[in-house]
Amino acid sequence: MKVALINPRWTFDGSIYFGCREPHLPLEYGYARALLQRDGHEVLLLDAQLYDRGLPDVIGQIERFAPDIIVMTTAPSYLFWRCAPPELTVPHEVLAAVAHVPALRVVVGPHASTTPVSTLLKLQADVAVLGECEETLLALARSMPPWTGVDSIAVRTGERVAVRGTPHAVDMSELPSLAWDATDLARHLHHHHRFDAAPAGPGAEMEVSRGCPYHCTFCAKDNFRDDYRRRPLATVLEEIDRLQSAGAEYVYFIDEIFLPQPALLEPLVERHLRFGVQTRIDLWSPALLELLGRAGCVSIEAGVESITQAGRNLLAKGSRMSTDQIAERLICAKQHVAFVQANLLDAGTDDPDDVERWRERLGKHGVWANAPVPMFLYPGSPGYTMRWGAPDDLAWERAMAAYLSEHDAFSDIQERRPRSLPDLEGWYRDATPRAATLVDRETR
């Protein structure tokens, strides 16, 4: 099979999208390419975001490759599956532009995993992969329609969609260490969430683990990257060595939660790599924070969310530490790590004046706490389910409408008021009342 993996040139005009706009390595495609090539398939990884490829260039490359399968993602890299742009405007634009190419169309990403029916109908694709996609893409390439025996997919036939099984969780021990081409990596100049120094060489992203043992209400991971799993240490170190050999001087670990692992940190000390992490500060002792800094960590993004115990409980962000203890541990981290951020969300429970005093206290010690960000209840998050029940085919529309009606101020990176989802997805007007009556759900 010839498989084209497309990472489109993302734009976010009018979106609520909170994530970074810079190109990031499409890790899910890197794994999928490795598995497919090992199985004998021919793979084109077309990263239009990294190479700033416009539609004419994308169309030309797809036509020349003549794929049997075109794979489209609905989020810019695994790093942002939990906070993807709600609209499917960019994936639709690319798929519509290559509609003349006779290939099966497969959609992966948070939309495909959480709302497969509306995603398939909006994009007029053939298959949606539910959950993590690497192993399922391999299974699809090994078979042909109707893909008998392949689970964790939704299949569209006309306006009817059959949903098979539940979201897939990958066996992390089966994923190889990734090898990125030095030419591609040389274009990856962005160092995600690094503020201590200007890049002197390429940056990269990778993961040590997948999933999280906690279930905070705001985290959209119910249908992918949910259960906590570690990659084998030898595989992780091999990938780090490959990245450094290809020129990377900084790595951002995209793990939902980077847990303390001396067995990993100690080998990193001698590699002189700079890296950034997302974590919970209450999991780190002063001794482990010292080791983290010595291993090369220069950026910590620590989820605090609320400055009150009541607020953290509301978000299912339980902690054995008090707010004062959390602050002291953040200040301790700053003694070893160049940049430390405390993430705050607007839980609706914290007094604004108290928040500002807490932010000022941390700021005096060099720790940055952001102004609380309004919460978007992503479909697939416990918070969405608590409010509206399991996501249906109008889940993204519902979440967007609530967000826009309930907030006047938005995140710092949103220059203007975000537009509604029907406005952004103007090509698709009769979204899902029809789709809801045309779904066959199969369980195995």
Phi, psi and omega in degrees: 000148173252120187240125176256121178257113187253121167254107189289168172280103188285139168229153188227031180299125178077004185272159171275000189313126183265346190280175180291142182272349183286158176295143176227152181297127178282084189301320181299324177287326177298314177296313183300316178301316181297317180293317181294316180294322178297333180271001176097006181272154177265130188233134169248117172261104185260100183261085181292336178290312182295321184262005178054049182273125175281174183301317180302321179292317179299314180301314181298316180294321179293317179299317181292324181286328180053065185285157169275330181227131172251126179250129179238133176264155180252012177210146182281081176086152178310328182306331186242017175298329182280347179219050184289156170298129182298328184280151179255027187299311184292311176303321179296317181301316183289313181297323178295326182289335180249024181298336181281349181279123184283083181217154172289143182247120183242133181248133176236163177125182184296325179292316178298325183283321189262321180229067187295325184293305181295328179295315179296319182289321178294319184266352182053042176268170183267323185222140170245134177268127179269118177092202181293138201258345193301306183291326180290322176298321177297317179297321178294320180291336181277352185226184180226163177307139010269023176056046179302130179092352178267120179261179178060041176220160167239134185241129180260132171233103186066239178256013178251138182236130175252123180258122184247118172076197185238168182303140185271140172247125186284146171283107187295336179289344181270350181273130183282168168289139185273145176237107180267138180299136182299327178294318176295315183296327180298334178278347185271072186276346182287133173253102188296129176056038174246131184227000185278335184202154175287146180300133173256353180195182183298153170251174181203168172235150174200177180228145174262328182215172179222138179090181184208139179284353181259164184225060179297146189294334186271353189269119183272079180228011184300329187250009177189151177048048186259290182295138182286126178218139177259146169282151176302138184301319180299322179294317180298312181295324177297318180293319177300315179298321178295318179297316179295321178296329179276358174113355183292133176250351181216140177230134172256121178277118187276002182315135175309323177211117180274104184274153178299122179222089178305328181297334175270316186295322182297316175294335180288334181305316184278352181270347176056039177266143173262140183208163177234156184218160166250134184200179169254125185291336183286354178269353188250126173278163176304322180293320179289327176294324176296317178294321179300315178294319180294331179287345177121003181293128179239000182209125175238127171250103188256122179283110175254316173075309182219148180268007177237151176298322180298318179294319179293323177295321179299326180267009183057035181253053182300145179212144176280353180264147171282170179298321178296320179294322176298316179299316180296324180289324175297318179294322175298317180300322182296339178289341185240341185236134189298319182232126179230126179242137171255114180282129177238139174245155176275092181275355180078011183242343187266137177290127183303323180292321177296320179299315181296320178296320180293319178297319179294320178301313179294321182300327179295339179255010176087008178263130180262124171248124183287157170298137184306132184263134175303139182275132170259124182276089182295135169305132185099357175261151176303326180297320176298313183295322178297326183273318189237356184091186182300141181301131174252194187284354174251019187299314182292321177298317182295314181295320179294316181298318179295317181299315182289328182279337187258354183229139175258332179247148185231194183288163185298331185274357178266102186290328181230169176298129180298152179271160180290160180294316176301327178290316180292325181256051187298338180288345186235099190263329187257045194332273194229359175304320178292317184298324185298338181264001185237044183239128171253124180251120179252136176238144181227000000 
